[in-house]
Amino acid sequence: MKLIIGLGNPGKEYIDTRHNLGFMVIEELAKKHKVGLRQRRRFKALAGEGVVEGDSCYIAMPQTYMNLSGHSVRSIVKWLNIELKDMLLVMDDIALPLGGIRIRTKGSDAGHKGLRSVIDCLASSEFSRLRVGIMNAEAVGDLSAYVLDRLTKKEAKLLPEILERATSACECWIKEGVGAAMNRYNFKGGRDNE
């Protein structure tokens, strides 16, 4: 079984914000593969199980706030008794241009507080993560406010294409492994590989 978790903030006030791109990818993946997500109080998450690319897959969106995501993730990992090599965490990344993708097998939190919470709660950074860029060339001012802003009309127009690429990267990770997903989808300073 594979586990894919998207990070974001729950609540109507955070819908369509840049920081919720991880949730948007999960919603798209669940919709595409007809995986029903429902509230799982045990995990404080919306979650569901289905088949993605021929593999059993558990998909989740923690309903804690971003900075507390690790508690939900740890509960899911323990309940499923899943190895961290079979988990993919999906999140936004302000260091990447809008829509750019970076997949890694381990590493630091790079300032992402949701990722920091997951690393702290799992006591490990040895799991795959898929970062989706949210940086817009026109961004100015307070970056912490920027990530919580709603997508601009221009960004919203690009969203379907961004979600399609990120969803395809998740599917590749499931079907072909992290190495193939990295080779095919990682952003290379000006262009994605595909």
SVG drawing of the C-alpha trace seen along z (x, -y; Angstrom):
<svg xmlns="http://www.w3.org/2000/svg" viewBox="-17 -45 35 48">
<polyline fill="none" stroke="black" stroke-width="0.4" points="0.0,0.0 1.1,-3.6 0.2,-6.6 -0.1,-10.1 -0.8,-13.0 -1.4,-16.6 -0.7,-19.5 -2.9,-22.6 -5.1,-24.4 -8.7,-23.4 -11.6,-25.9 -13.4,-28.0 -11.1,-31.0 -8.1,-28.9 -9.8,-27.5 -7.9,-28.5 -5.0,-29.9 -1.5,-29.2 -0.6,-27.4 -3.4,-24.8 -1.9,-23.6 -1.1,-20.2 -4.8,-19.8 -5.8,-20.7 -3.5,-18.0 -5.0,-15.4 -8.5,-16.5 -7.6,-16.2 -6.0,-12.8 -9.0,-11.5 -11.4,-12.8 -9.5,-11.3 -9.3,-7.8 -12.7,-7.9 -11.3,-7.7 -13.9,-9.0 -12.5,-11.2 -14.4,-11.4 -13.7,-12.7 -11.6,-10.3 -11.7,-11.5 -9.0,-9.0 -6.5,-10.9 -8.0,-14.4 -8.0,-14.0 -10.1,-13.7 -9.0,-10.3 -9.9,-7.4 -8.6,-4.3 -8.7,-3.2 -6.7,-2.0 -4.3,-4.4 -2.2,-3.1 -3.0,0.5 -1.7,0.1 -3.7,-0.1 -3.4,-3.7 -4.5,-5.6 -5.0,-9.4 -5.3,-12.0 -5.5,-15.7 -4.9,-16.5 -7.5,-18.7 -5.2,-20.2 -3.7,-23.5 -0.6,-23.3 1.9,-23.8 0.4,-20.8 0.1,-18.4 2.7,-16.0 0.3,-14.8 -2.3,-13.7 0.4,-12.2 2.0,-10.2 -1.5,-8.8 -2.1,-7.7 1.4,-6.1 1.0,-4.2 -2.6,-3.0 -1.6,-1.8 1.7,-0.4 3.3,-1.7 7.0,-2.2 8.0,-5.8 9.5,-4.7 5.9,-4.1 4.7,-7.7 4.6,-10.8 4.0,-14.2 2.6,-16.9 3.0,-20.6 3.5,-24.0 6.9,-25.5 7.6,-29.2 11.2,-28.6 9.9,-27.2 8.3,-29.2 4.5,-28.7 3.8,-25.1 7.4,-23.9 7.8,-20.5 10.5,-19.1 10.5,-15.6 13.0,-14.4 13.5,-11.2 14.6,-13.1 15.9,-16.4 15.2,-19.3 12.0,-21.3 13.5,-24.3 11.4,-26.6 8.1,-24.9 6.4,-24.7 4.0,-21.9 6.9,-19.8 8.8,-20.6 5.9,-19.3 5.8,-16.1 9.5,-15.5 9.4,-16.3 6.4,-14.0 7.8,-11.1 11.3,-11.7 12.6,-11.2 13.0,-13.1 13.4,-9.8 10.3,-10.0 9.4,-11.3 8.0,-14.7 6.6,-16.4 6.8,-20.2 4.7,-22.3 5.9,-25.9 3.8,-28.9 6.2,-31.8 4.9,-34.3 7.4,-36.8 5.1,-39.6 5.2,-38.6 6.2,-41.5 6.0,-42.1 5.4,-39.7 5.9,-36.2 4.0,-34.7 1.0,-36.7 1.6,-35.8 1.3,-32.1 -2.1,-32.6 -3.4,-34.9 -5.9,-33.4 -4.7,-32.6 -4.8,-35.6 -7.0,-35.2 -3.9,-34.7 -2.7,-31.9 -6.1,-30.3 -6.1,-30.0 -2.9,-28.0 -4.2,-25.8 -5.7,-22.9 -2.4,-22.4 -0.4,-22.6 -2.8,-20.1 -2.6,-17.7 1.2,-17.7 1.4,-17.2 -1.2,-14.5 0.7,-12.8 3.9,-13.0 2.0,-11.3 0.9,-8.5 4.4,-8.1 5.7,-7.8 3.2,-5.0 3.7,-3.1 7.4,-3.6 9.0,-4.8 10.6,-7.9 13.6,-7.8 11.5,-7.8 9.2,-10.5 12.3,-12.7 13.8,-12.2 10.5,-13.0 9.1,-15.8 11.8,-17.7 12.1,-21.4 15.4,-22.2 15.9,-26.0 13.8,-27.3 11.8,-24.2 10.3,-21.0 11.7,-17.8 8.6,-16.7"/>
</svg>
